[in-house]
Structure formats: structure tokens, C-alpha cells
């Protein structure tokens, strides 16, 4: 069950970052540059192959103007 929960969180993180990034008119490169995270890391997170550290999640969330919790939540479950 834990493996499925982890996969679900990675998927939701990917969806949320993509949606927030695109809604703010940002390319992956711009988000990475502004948040202080390499663009390839952003790409890997969005493709669900990256496992970001808490520090990276905080940087991304902060730049996008949301909490880390919001990055991991399903917007339909709020």
C-alpha cells in the first residue's frame, strides 16, 4: 500500500506543479531559475521520475506562492 501511496503523491505533485507553472505562464527553465532549482529537476518531477528533497519542494512551493502541502494535495479532496 505504501508504494501506491508514494506513486499517487508523485503523480499529484507532477500535476500540481505543471498546472501552477502553466497558469503563471512559466516555462520549466524559468521556474527552475527563479526558484533556484535546476530545470532538469523540474522536468524530472513533472515526468514523475524525480524524487525531490524537502528543500527543493519548499523552493518550488515558495516561488509558486503555495504551501508544500498544496503541492501534494489533490485539489478535488480539499
N, C-alpha and C positions, 0 to 999 in steps of 0.2 A: 504494500500500500504506500509506503514512503516513497518509493521510486516513482509511482504515478503522481503523487502529490508534488514531487520535485519537478517532473515534466510539465505538470499543469502550471506551476509557478513560472517556469521558464517561458512557457508559451504566453502567459498573461503579461509577463514583463516585456516580452518582444512586442506584443500587440500594443501595449500602452505606450512604450517609448516611440514606436512608429507613429501612432496616432497623434501623440503630443508634438512630436518633432514636425510632422507634416502640417498640423494645424497652426504651427507657429512659422511655417514657411522656411524650415531649416533643412539643409542637406546634412547627411551624416558627417561630412567633413566639418561643416560649420558648428554643429553641435559638439563634436569632439574638441575642436579648437577652443570654443567658448567655455566648455565645461572642464577643460584640462584633461581630457581623455583621448587617447589615440583613436582615430577614425576607424581603424581596423577592429578595435574593441567594440565600438558601437555596432559595426556591421555584424560581428560575431554574435552579439547579444540579440540583435534583430533577427538573425537567422537561427536562433536557438542553439547555437553551438558553443557560445561563450558562457562562462560561469563567472560573472563579475564579483569582485570583492565588495564588501560593505562600503569601503571608501569610494569606489567608483560609482556605486549606486547613489551615494549621498551627493557626489559631484553632479551627476546627471539630474537627479531629482531637484537639487537646488537650482540649477540653471533653468530647468523647465518650469520651475515655480510650483512644484508639488512635493508631497512628502514621499519618502521611500515606501511607506505603506500603500500610498495611492498607486505607485508604480507596479505593485504586486497584486492589487485588488482587481477583481472582475467588476467593471462598472455596473453590471446588472445586479450585483449582490450587495450594493451599498445600502 
